[in-house]
Amino acid sequence: MLLAVTIKTEIKTMSRKVNISVDNLPDTLRGQIHGVESAIDNESLALFTDNKDVRISIENAAHGLRAYSNTFNHYDLWGRFVRSGHKKLPLEEAPKKTIITRKISEKVDGILYDGEIKITPAVVSTRKDGEDVEYLVWPSDREEKVERALIRLASKGKIVKINFKSGIQYAVVFSMNELAQELKAVGQSMPYPQIKESLEALQGSKLSFKYSATDTKNSDIDDSFYESNMNFLSSLHFSGKKGQGGNVKCVACLNAFVHNMIDNLEYKGYYFNSAQELKRGLSRWMMLRLYHLWRYAAPGKTYHFRLLSIMEKYGSIYSTDDITENKLKALRRDMTTTMKDLIEKGAISEYSITNVKDDKTGNIVDYTYEMHPSDQFCDEILALNKHNKRIEIQGGKRIVENAVLIDEDKLEEIVEK
């Protein structure tokens, strides 16, 4: 018989976790709030920021060591960022069609997500020649970098639960300098105005999801679907004095989708600097994808993908695109560079490519890639899986019939299995 486990242990908190009160928040928020809980006080946030098994300080990242962060299961695998075409345009130059639509098709932890995602750009005001000029800004590589750094701060403990009069939200509390330092640590330095504009673009850009989620391990037919409309960030608040620059305090409220994923433990750990130090957007995205989906990486086990499918998921192409021979060659060149990046970073040891030909014409229409994990990556995944198992146990996801009381030594034995 399976045994339920009641954990008799304390989640160790770290000094960098914020212990904040309503008085510390911007004036624009104080009148709207009943109270605030930090990761020290809230169980869900304590689990989200618990990285005692795998943490290595960001200060050491420059020496090749690993900085821990979290990534959200299916949410971060969907093509939420714009990879090509317009990324910023004056409002008067807006095209007739501003909303970008992409397909969703992803299998994560036995659940098949199938549907579509729509991305609506933000309207951001910028000072130019002494005047305010409005621009359409689509969330792109720049915003993706800032979002990853923001979640890195949250994973380090800079996250709170705010009890608004209108409801509860999770928010990242930080200074502009703290966010700038996270970006700088992985070679992504940005001036403060660029960081602020990226945050404003994340808050103003809208996401629309409509998808089905099918349990591939369950043969029962489920025709239900899910539909959500939200912003990348729910709201954004700044406080400070003119000329403070990096000392400006910020509160970035996460959207309801991410909030629920934190509560439901629908996230996994990864090494922030290993992925984000890569210079090319496709390489960073592929590295994050491997941390998500290659959770059983081990010597002798390989990971396969089709080139056109993966480039569509990334956002370089659309399912309706006519892929010419020259376009296919260009996509292959991009992926070849990414494979070299992953080898240099120590994620994979080698890879091979197989041609996929049209049955009628014999022309090459796609490529299948097979990657072999490096010993380093296998060790990383082993440590991350152990940590994830600990979080699941402490979060009560392994619920069974009879409960027994165990201490932390016993918990360590369970995690090692």
DRENDO-1510 file (C-alpha; in Angstrom, 1 decimal, always signed):
<recs>
REC; n; res; u; v; w
REC; 1; MET; +0.0; +0.0; +0.0 .
REC; 2; LEU; +1.2; +3.5; -0.8 .
REC; 3; LEU; +1.7; +5.7; +2.3 .
REC; 4; ALA; +0.9; +9.3; +2.5 .
REC; 5; VAL; +3.7; +11.4; +3.8 .
REC; 6; THR; +3.2; +14.2; +6.3 .
REC; 7; ILE; +6.5; +16.2; +6.3 .
REC; 8; LYS; +7.8; +17.2; +9.6 .
REC; 9; THR; +10.4; +19.7; +8.4 .
REC; 10; GLU; +10.9; +23.4; +8.1 .
REC; 11; ILE; +11.6; +25.1; +4.7 .
REC; 12; LYS; +14.8; +27.0; +5.3 .
REC; 13; THR; +14.6; +30.6; +4.3 .
REC; 14; MET; +17.4; +32.6; +2.9 .
REC; 15; SER; +18.4; +36.1; +4.1 .
REC; 16; ARG; +17.8; +37.6; +0.6 .
REC; 17; LYS; +14.0; +36.8; +0.8 .
REC; 18; VAL; +12.2; +40.1; +1.2 .
REC; 19; ASN; +10.2; +40.7; +4.4 .
REC; 20; ILE; +7.9; +43.5; +3.2 .
REC; 21; SER; +5.0; +45.5; +4.6 .
REC; 22; VAL; +2.4; +47.7; +3.0 .
REC; 23; ASP; +4.4; +50.8; +4.0 .
REC; 24; ASN; +7.3; +49.6; +1.8 .
REC; 25; LEU; +5.1; +49.6; -1.3 .
REC; 26; PRO; +4.6; +52.5; -3.8 .
REC; 27; ASP; +1.9; +55.0; -2.9 .
REC; 28; THR; -0.2; +53.9; -5.9 .
REC; 29; LEU; -0.6; +50.5; -4.2 .
REC; 30; ARG; -1.1; +51.3; -0.5 .
REC; 31; GLY; -4.7; +52.3; -0.6 .
REC; 32; GLN; -5.6; +49.1; -2.6 .
REC; 33; ILE; -4.1; +46.6; -0.2 .
REC; 34; HIS; -5.2; +44.7; +2.9 .
REC; 35; GLY; -1.9; +43.0; +3.6 .
REC; 36; VAL; +1.3; +41.5; +2.2 .
REC; 37; GLU; +3.0; +38.1; +2.8 .
REC; 38; SER; +6.6; +37.3; +1.8 .
REC; 39; ALA; +8.1; +34.0; +0.9 .
REC; 40; ILE; +9.0; +33.6; +4.6 .
REC; 41; ASP; +5.3; +33.5; +5.5 .
REC; 42; ASN; +3.6; +31.9; +2.5 .
REC; 43; GLU; +3.9; +28.1; +1.8 .
REC; 44; SER; +3.5; +28.3; -2.0 .
REC; 45; LEU; +6.1; +31.0; -2.2 .
REC; 46; ALA; +8.4; +29.3; +0.2 .
REC; 47; LEU; +8.4; +26.2; -2.1 .
REC; 48; PHE; +8.9; +28.4; -5.2 .
REC; 49; THR; +12.0; +30.0; -3.6 .
REC; 50; ASP; +13.4; +26.9; -1.9 .
REC; 51; ASN; +16.6; +26.1; -3.8 .
REC; 52; LYS; +18.8; +24.8; -0.9 .
REC; 53; ASP; +19.7; +21.7; -2.9 .
REC; 54; VAL; +20.9; +23.4; -6.0 .
REC; 55; ARG; +21.5; +27.1; -5.3 .
REC; 56; ILE; +24.8; +28.8; -6.3 .
REC; 57; SER; +25.0; +32.5; -5.9 .
REC; 58; ILE; +24.7; +34.6; -9.1 .
REC; 59; GLU; +28.0; +36.4; -8.1 .
REC; 60; ASN; +29.8; +33.1; -9.0 .
REC; 61; ALA; +28.0; +32.7; -12.3 .
REC; 62; ALA; +30.8; +34.5; -14.1 .
REC; 63; HIS; +33.1; +31.7; -13.0 .
REC; 64; GLY; +31.1; +29.0; -14.8 .
REC; 65; LEU; +29.0; +28.0; -11.8 .
REC; 66; ARG; +25.3; +27.7; -11.8 .
REC; 67; ALA; +22.5; +30.1; -10.8 .
REC; 68; TYR; +19.1; +28.5; -10.1 .
REC; 69; SER; +15.8; +29.8; -11.3 .
REC; 70; ASN; +12.3; +28.4; -12.2 .
REC; 71; THR; +10.5; +28.0; -15.5 .
REC; 72; PHE; +6.8; +27.3; -16.0 .
REC; 73; ASN; +5.8; +24.0; -17.5 .
REC; 74; HIS; +3.8; +24.6; -20.7 .
REC; 75; TYR; +3.6; +28.4; -20.5 .
REC; 76; ASP; +7.3; +28.9; -21.2 .
REC; 77; LEU; +7.3; +26.3; -24.0 .
REC; 78; TRP; +4.6; +28.2; -26.0 .
REC; 79; GLY; +5.7; +30.8; -28.6 .
REC; 80; ARG; +4.8; +33.9; -26.5 .
REC; 81; PHE; +7.5; +36.1; -28.0 .
REC; 82; VAL; +7.9; +37.6; -31.5 .
REC; 83; ARG; +11.0; +36.3; -33.4 .
REC; 84; SER; +10.7; +38.1; -36.7 .
REC; 85; GLY; +8.9; +41.0; -38.4 .
REC; 86; HIS; +7.9; +44.2; -36.7 .
REC; 87; LYS; +9.0; +44.5; -33.0 .
REC; 88; LYS; +8.5; +48.3; -32.5 .
REC; 89; LEU; +6.7; +50.8; -34.7 .
REC; 90; PRO; +5.4; +54.3; -34.3 .
REC; 91; LEU; +1.7; +54.1; -33.7 .
REC; 92; GLU; +0.9; +55.9; -37.0 .
REC; 93; GLU; +2.8; +53.2; -38.9 .
REC; 94; ALA; +0.8; +50.4; -37.4 .
REC; 95; PRO; +0.0; +47.6; -39.9 .
REC; 96; LYS; -3.6; +46.6; -40.6 .
REC; 97; LYS; -3.0; +43.3; -38.7 .
REC; 98; THR; -1.3; +43.7; -35.3 .
REC; 99; ILE; -2.3; +40.5; -33.5 .
REC; 100; ILE; +0.0; +37.5; -34.1 .
REC; 101; THR; -1.6; +34.1; -34.0 .
REC; 102; ARG; +0.3; +30.8; -33.4 .
REC; 103; LYS; -0.5; +27.2; -33.0 .
REC; 104; ILE; +0.0; +25.4; -29.6 .
REC; 105; SER; +1.0; +21.7; -29.8 .
REC; 106; GLU; +3.1; +20.5; -26.9 .
REC; 107; LYS; +3.3; +17.4; -24.7 .
REC; 108; VAL; +4.4; +18.0; -21.1 .
REC; 109; ASP; +4.4; +15.4; -18.3 .
REC; 110; GLY; +1.9; +13.2; -20.3 .
REC; 111; ILE; -0.5; +16.1; -21.0 .
REC; 112; LEU; -1.0; +17.1; -24.7 .
REC; 113; TYR; -1.8; +20.8; -25.1 .
REC; 114; ASP; -3.3; +21.7; -28.4 .
REC; 115; GLY; -4.8; +25.0; -29.6 .
REC; 116; GLU; -3.7; +28.5; -30.4 .
REC; 117; ILE; -2.1; +31.6; -28.8 .
REC; 118; LYS; -2.7; +35.2; -29.8 .
REC; 119; ILE; -0.2; +38.0; -29.0 .
REC; 120; THR; -1.4; +41.7; -29.0 .
REC; 121; PRO; +1.3; +44.4; -28.9 .
REC; 122; ALA; +1.5; +47.0; -26.2 .
REC; 123; VAL; +1.3; +50.8; -26.7 .
REC; 124; VAL; +4.3; +52.4; -25.0 .
REC; 125; SER; +5.0; +56.1; -24.8 .
REC; 126; THR; +8.7; +57.3; -25.2 .
REC; 127; ARG; +10.2; +60.7; -25.1 .
REC; 128; LYS; +11.7; +61.7; -28.4 .
REC; 129; ASP; +13.1; +65.2; -29.2 .
REC; 130; GLY; +11.2; +66.6; -26.2 .
REC; 131; GLU; +7.9; +65.1; -27.1 .
REC; 132; ASP; +6.0; +61.9; -26.1 .
REC; 133; VAL; +5.8; +59.5; -29.0 .
REC; 134; GLU; +3.6; +56.4; -28.9 .
REC; 135; TYR; +4.9; +53.1; -30.2 .
REC; 136; LEU; +3.5; +49.7; -30.8 .
REC; 137; VAL; +5.8; +47.2; -29.1 .
REC; 138; TRP; +5.6; +43.5; -29.6 .
REC; 139; PRO; +7.1; +41.3; -26.9 .
REC; 140; SER; +10.3; +40.0; -28.5 .
REC; 141; ASP; +13.8; +38.8; -27.4 .
REC; 142; ARG; +14.4; +41.8; -25.3 .
REC; 143; GLU; +11.2; +41.3; -23.3 .
REC; 144; GLU; +12.0; +37.6; -23.0 .
REC; 145; LYS; +15.4; +38.4; -21.4 .
REC; 146; VAL; +13.7; +40.8; -18.9 .
REC; 147; GLU; +11.0; +38.3; -18.0 .
REC; 148; ARG; +13.5; +35.5; -17.4 .
REC; 149; ALA; +15.6; +37.9; -15.2 .
REC; 150; LEU; +12.4; +38.9; -13.3 .
REC; 151; ILE; +11.5; +35.3; -12.6 .
REC; 152; ARG; +15.1; +34.7; -11.5 .
REC; 153; LEU; +14.6; +37.5; -8.9 .
REC; 154; ALA; +11.3; +35.9; -7.8 .
REC; 155; SER; +13.1; +32.5; -7.5 .
REC; 156; LYS; +15.7; +34.1; -5.2 .
REC; 157; GLY; +13.0; +35.3; -2.9 .
REC; 158; LYS; +12.0; +38.7; -4.2 .
REC; 159; ILE; +8.4; +37.7; -4.5 .
REC; 160; VAL; +5.4; +38.5; -2.3 .
REC; 161; LYS; +1.7; +37.7; -2.0 .
REC; 162; ILE; -0.3; +40.9; -2.1 .
REC; 163; ASN; -3.9; +40.9; -0.7 .
REC; 164; PHE; -5.6; +43.5; -2.9 .
REC; 165; LYS; -9.1; +44.6; -2.1 .
REC; 166; SER; -10.0; +43.2; -5.5 .
REC; 167; GLY; -8.2; +39.8; -4.9 .
REC; 168; ILE; -4.8; +38.2; -4.3 .
REC; 169; GLN; -1.8; +38.5; -6.6 .
REC; 170; TYR; +1.8; +37.4; -6.6 .
REC; 171; ALA; +4.3; +40.2; -7.3 .
REC; 172; VAL; +8.0; +40.6; -7.8 .
REC; 173; VAL; +9.5; +43.4; -5.6 .
REC; 174; PHE; +12.8; +44.8; -6.8 .
REC; 175; SER; +14.9; +47.8; -7.7 .
REC; 176; MET; +15.8; +48.7; -11.3 .
REC; 177; ASN; +19.5; +48.1; -10.3 .
REC; 178; GLU; +18.7; +44.5; -9.1 .
REC; 179; LEU; +17.1; +43.6; -12.3 .
REC; 180; ALA; +19.9; +45.3; -14.3 .
REC; 181; GLN; +22.4; +43.2; -12.3 .
REC; 182; GLU; +20.7; +39.9; -13.1 .
REC; 183; LEU; +20.8; +40.8; -16.8 .
REC; 184; LYS; +24.5; +42.0; -16.6 .
REC; 185; ALA; +25.5; +38.7; -14.9 .
REC; 186; VAL; +24.5; +36.8; -18.0 .
REC; 187; GLY; +25.9; +39.3; -20.5 .
REC; 188; GLN; +22.6; +41.0; -21.3 .
REC; 189; SER; +23.3; +44.5; -20.0 .
REC; 190; MET; +20.6; +47.1; -20.8 .
REC; 191; PRO; +20.3; +50.8; -19.9 .
REC; 192; TYR; +17.6; +51.5; -17.4 .
REC; 193; PRO; +15.2; +53.2; -20.0 .
REC; 194; GLN; +15.4; +50.0; -22.1 .
REC; 195; ILE; +14.6; +47.8; -19.0 .
REC; 196; LYS; +11.7; +50.1; -18.1 .
REC; 197; GLU; +10.3; +50.0; -21.6 .
REC; 198; SER; +10.6; +46.2; -21.7 .
REC; 199; LEU; +8.6; +46.0; -18.4 .
REC; 200; GLU; +6.0; +48.3; -19.8 .
REC; 201; ALA; +5.8; +46.3; -22.9 .
REC; 202; LEU; +5.3; +43.1; -20.9 .
REC; 203; GLN; +2.5; +44.8; -18.9 .
REC; 204; GLY; +0.8; +46.2; -21.9 .
REC; 205; SER; +1.1; +43.2; -24.3 .
REC; 206; LYS; -1.8; +40.8; -24.2 .
REC; 207; LEU; -2.0; +37.0; -24.4 .
REC; 208; SER; -5.0; +35.0; -25.5 .
REC; 209; PHE; -5.0; +31.2; -25.1 .
REC; 210; LYS; -7.5; +28.7; -26.3 .
REC; 211; TYR; -6.5; +25.1; -26.0 .
REC; 212; SER; -7.4; +21.5; -25.0 .
REC; 213; ALA; -5.3; +19.6; -22.5 .
REC; 214; THR; -5.5; +15.8; -23.0 .
REC; 215; ASP; -4.2; +13.2; -20.6 .
REC; 216; THR; -2.4; +10.8; -22.9 .
REC; 217; LYS; -2.3; +8.2; -20.2 .
REC; 218; ASN; -6.1; +8.2; -19.9 .
REC; 219; SER; -8.2; +6.6; -22.7 .
REC; 220; ASP; -11.3; +8.5; -21.7 .
REC; 221; ILE; -12.4; +11.2; -24.3 .
REC; 222; ASP; -12.4; +14.7; -22.9 .
REC; 223; ASP; -13.7; +17.4; -25.2 .
REC; 224; SER; -13.3; +20.3; -22.8 .
REC; 225; PHE; -11.2; +23.3; -23.7 .
REC; 226; TYR; -9.6; +26.2; -21.8 .
REC; 227; GLU; -9.6; +29.9; -22.8 .
REC; 228; SER; -7.7; +32.7; -21.0 .
REC; 229; ASN; -7.0; +36.4; -21.8 .
REC; 230; MET; -4.4; +38.2; -19.8 .
REC; 231; ASN; -1.3; +40.5; -20.0 .
REC; 232; PHE; +2.2; +39.2; -19.6 .
REC; 233; LEU; +2.3; +41.2; -16.4 .
REC; 234; SER; -0.9; +42.0; -14.6 .
REC; 235; SER; +0.2; +45.4; -13.4 .
REC; 236; LEU; +3.4; +47.5; -12.9 .
REC; 237; HIS; +4.2; +50.1; -10.2 .
REC; 238; PHE; +7.3; +52.3; -9.7 .
REC; 239; SER; +8.3; +54.6; -6.9 .
REC; 240; GLY; +11.4; +56.8; -6.4 .
REC; 241; LYS; +12.8; +60.3; -7.0 .
REC; 242; LYS; +13.8; +62.0; -10.2 .
REC; 243; GLY; +17.3; +61.0; -11.2 .
REC; 244; GLN; +17.5; +57.9; -9.0 .
REC; 245; GLY; +17.9; +55.6; -11.9 .
REC; 246; GLY; +18.8; +52.2; -10.5 .
REC; 247; ASN; +17.4; +53.0; -7.1 .
REC; 248; VAL; +13.8; +53.2; -8.4 .
REC; 249; LYS; +11.7; +50.6; -6.7 .
REC; 250; CYS; +9.4; +48.4; -8.8 .
REC; 251; VAL; +6.5; +46.0; -8.1 .
REC; 252; ALA; +5.6; +43.7; -11.0 .
REC; 253; CYS; +2.4; +41.8; -10.5 .
REC; 254; LEU; +2.4; +38.4; -12.2 .
REC; 255; ASN; -0.6; +37.3; -14.2 .
REC; 256; ALA; -3.2; +34.9; -12.9 .
REC; 257; PHE; -2.0; +32.0; -15.2 .
REC; 258; VAL; +1.5; +32.2; -13.6 .
REC; 259; HIS; +0.0; +32.7; -10.2 .
REC; 260; ASN; -1.9; +29.4; -10.5 .
REC; 261; MET; +1.1; +27.6; -11.8 .
REC; 262; ILE; +3.0; +28.6; -8.7 .
REC; 263; ASP; +0.2; +27.4; -6.4 .
REC; 264; ASN; -0.1; +24.1; -8.3 .
REC; 265; LEU; +3.7; +23.4; -8.4 .
REC; 266; GLU; +3.6; +23.6; -12.2 .
REC; 267; TYR; +7.2; +24.7; -12.6 .
REC; 268; LYS; +10.6; +23.2; -12.8 .
REC; 269; GLY; +14.1; +24.3; -11.8 .
REC; 270; TYR; +16.8; +25.2; -14.3 .
REC; 271; TYR; +20.2; +26.9; -14.3 .
REC; 272; PHE; +19.6; +30.5; -15.3 .
REC; 273; ASN; +23.1; +31.3; -16.4 .
REC; 274; SER; +23.5; +28.2; -18.4 .
REC; 275; ALA; +20.6; +29.1; -20.6 .
REC; 276; GLN; +20.7; +32.9; -20.5 .
REC; 277; GLU; +24.5; +33.4; -21.2 .
REC; 278; LEU; +24.0; +32.1; -24.7 .
REC; 279; LYS; +24.0; +35.0; -27.2 .
REC; 280; ARG; +21.4; +33.8; -29.7 .
REC; 281; GLY; +17.7; +33.7; -28.9 .
REC; 282; LEU; +17.2; +30.3; -30.5 .
REC; 283; SER; +20.1; +28.8; -28.5 .
REC; 284; ARG; +18.7; +30.2; -25.2 .
REC; 285; TRP; +15.2; +28.9; -26.1 .
REC; 286; MET; +16.5; +25.5; -27.0 .
REC; 287; MET; +18.5; +25.2; -23.8 .
REC; 288; LEU; +15.5; +26.1; -21.7 .
REC; 289; ARG; +13.5; +23.6; -23.7 .
REC; 290; LEU; +16.0; +20.8; -22.9 .
REC; 291; TYR; +15.8; +21.7; -19.2 .
REC; 292; HIS; +12.0; +21.3; -19.5 .
REC; 293; LEU; +11.5; +18.2; -21.6 .
REC; 294; TRP; +14.7; +16.2; -21.3 .
REC; 295; ARG; +14.1; +15.4; -17.6 .
REC; 296; TYR; +15.3; +11.8; -18.2 .
REC; 297; ALA; +18.6; +12.7; -19.8 .
REC; 298; ALA; +21.2; +10.0; -19.2 .
REC; 299; PRO; +24.1; +8.5; -21.0 .
REC; 300; GLY; +22.8; +6.5; -24.0 .
REC; 301; LYS; +19.4; +8.3; -24.1 .
REC; 302; THR; +18.9; +10.7; -27.0 .
REC; 303; TYR; +16.4; +13.5; -27.8 .
REC; 304; HIS; +14.8; +13.9; -31.2 .
REC; 305; PHE; +13.0; +16.7; -33.0 .
REC; 306; ARG; +12.0; +17.8; -36.5 .
REC; 307; LEU; +13.5; +21.0; -37.7 .
REC; 308; LEU; +10.3; +22.6; -39.1 .
REC; 309; SER; +8.3; +21.6; -36.1 .
REC; 310; ILE; +10.8; +23.1; -33.6 .
REC; 311; MET; +11.2; +26.3; -35.6 .
REC; 312; GLU; +7.4; +26.8; -35.7 .
REC; 313; LYS; +7.3; +26.3; -31.9 .
REC; 314; TYR; +10.1; +28.8; -31.5 .
REC; 315; GLY; +8.2; +31.3; -33.7 .
REC; 316; SER; +10.6; +31.6; -36.7 .
REC; 317; ILE; +8.0; +30.2; -39.1 .
REC; 318; TYR; +4.3; +29.6; -39.2 .
REC; 319; SER; +2.3; +26.5; -40.2 .
REC; 320; THR; +1.0; +28.4; -43.3 .
REC; 321; ASP; +4.4; +29.4; -44.6 .
REC; 322; ASP; +5.6; +28.1; -47.9 .
REC; 323; ILE; +9.0; +26.7; -47.0 .
REC; 324; THR; +11.2; +27.0; -50.1 .
REC; 325; GLU; +14.5; +25.1; -50.6 .
REC; 326; ASN; +16.5; +28.3; -49.7 .
REC; 327; LYS; +14.4; +28.9; -46.6 .
REC; 328; LEU; +14.9; +25.3; -45.4 .
REC; 329; LYS; +18.7; +25.7; -45.8 .
REC; 330; ALA; +18.6; +29.0; -43.8 .
REC; 331; LEU; +16.7; +27.3; -41.0 .
REC; 332; ARG; +19.2; +24.5; -41.0 .
REC; 333; ARG; +22.1; +27.0; -40.8 .
REC; 334; ASP; +20.4; +28.6; -37.8 .
REC; 335; MET; +20.0; +25.2; -36.0 .
REC; 336; THR; +23.6; +24.2; -36.8 .
REC; 337; THR; +24.8; +27.3; -35.0 .
REC; 338; THR; +22.5; +26.5; -32.1 .
REC; 339; MET; +23.8; +22.9; -31.9 .
REC; 340; LYS; +27.4; +24.3; -31.8 .
REC; 341; ASP; +26.3; +26.7; -29.0 .
REC; 342; LEU; +24.8; +23.7; -27.0 .
REC; 343; ILE; +28.0; +21.7; -27.5 .
REC; 344; GLU; +30.2; +24.6; -26.4 .
REC; 345; LYS; +28.0; +25.2; -23.3 .
REC; 346; GLY; +28.3; +21.6; -22.3 .
REC; 347; ALA; +24.6; +20.6; -22.8 .
REC; 348; ILE; +25.1; +18.0; -25.5 .
REC; 349; SER; +28.1; +16.0; -26.5 .
REC; 350; GLU; +27.2; +15.4; -30.2 .
REC; 351; TYR; +24.2; +15.4; -32.6 .
REC; 352; SER; +23.3; +13.9; -35.9 .
REC; 353; ILE; +20.9; +14.9; -38.7 .
REC; 354; THR; +18.8; +12.7; -41.0 .
REC; 355; ASN; +17.2; +14.0; -44.2 .
REC; 356; VAL; +13.4; +13.7; -44.5 .
REC; 357; LYS; +12.3; +13.4; -48.2 .
REC; 358; ASP; +9.1; +13.8; -50.0 .
REC; 359; ASP; +7.8; +10.3; -51.1 .
REC; 360; LYS; +6.8; +11.5; -54.5 .
REC; 361; THR; +9.6; +14.0; -55.5 .
REC; 362; GLY; +12.5; +12.7; -53.4 .
REC; 363; ASN; +13.3; +16.3; -52.4 .
REC; 364; ILE; +14.5; +17.0; -48.9 .
REC; 365; VAL; +11.5; +18.7; -47.1 .
REC; 366; ASP; +12.7; +18.5; -43.4 .
REC; 367; TYR; +15.4; +17.2; -41.1 .
REC; 368; THR; +15.4; +15.0; -38.0 .
REC; 369; TYR; +17.9; +15.9; -35.3 .
REC; 370; GLU; +19.2; +13.5; -32.7 .
REC; 371; MET; +21.1; +14.9; -29.7 .
REC; 372; HIS; +23.2; +13.1; -27.1 .
REC; 373; PRO; +23.4; +14.6; -23.6 .
REC; 374; SER; +26.8; +15.5; -22.1 .
REC; 375; ASP; +27.8; +14.0; -18.7 .
REC; 376; GLN; +27.6; +17.5; -17.3 .
REC; 377; PHE; +24.0; +18.0; -18.4 .
REC; 378; CYS; +23.0; +14.5; -17.1 .
REC; 379; ASP; +24.5; +15.5; -13.7 .
REC; 380; GLU; +22.5; +18.8; -13.8 .
REC; 381; ILE; +19.3; +17.0; -14.6 .
REC; 382; LEU; +19.8; +14.5; -11.8 .
REC; 383; ALA; +20.3; +17.3; -9.3 .
REC; 384; LEU; +17.3; +19.2; -10.6 .
REC; 385; ASN; +15.0; +16.1; -10.6 .
REC; 386; LYS; +16.1; +15.4; -7.0 .
REC; 387; HIS; +15.2; +18.9; -6.0 .
REC; 388; ASN; +11.9; +18.8; -7.9 .
REC; 389; LYS; +11.0; +15.6; -6.1 .
REC; 390; ARG; +11.7; +17.2; -2.8 .
REC; 391; ILE; +9.4; +20.2; -3.6 .
REC; 392; GLU; +6.6; +17.9; -4.7 .
REC; 393; ILE; +6.8; +15.9; -1.5 .
REC; 394; GLN; +6.9; +19.1; +0.7 .
REC; 395; GLY; +4.1; +20.6; -1.4 .
REC; 396; GLY; +1.8; +17.6; -0.8 .
REC; 397; LYS; +1.5; +16.5; -4.4 .
REC; 398; ARG; +2.1; +12.8; -3.4 .
REC; 399; ILE; -1.1; +12.3; -1.5 .
REC; 400; VAL; -2.0; +8.8; -0.4 .
REC; 401; GLU; -4.1; +6.9; +2.2 .
REC; 402; ASN; -2.3; +6.5; +5.5 .
REC; 403; ALA; -0.1; +9.3; +6.8 .
REC; 404; VAL; +3.0; +8.8; +8.7 .
REC; 405; LEU; +5.2; +11.4; +10.4 .
REC; 406; ILE; +8.7; +11.6; +9.1 .
REC; 407; ASP; +11.6; +13.8; +10.0 .
REC; 408; GLU; +14.0; +15.5; +7.6 .
REC; 409; ASP; +16.5; +12.6; +7.6 .
REC; 410; LYS; +13.8; +10.3; +6.4 .
REC; 411; LEU; +12.8; +12.8; +3.8 .
REC; 412; GLU; +16.3; +12.8; +2.5 .
REC; 413; GLU; +16.1; +9.0; +2.0 .
REC; 414; ILE; +12.9; +9.4; +0.0 .
REC; 415; VAL; +14.4; +12.0; -2.2 .
REC; 416; GLU; +17.4; +9.9; -2.9 .
REC; 417; LYS; +15.3; +7.0; -4.2 .
</recs>
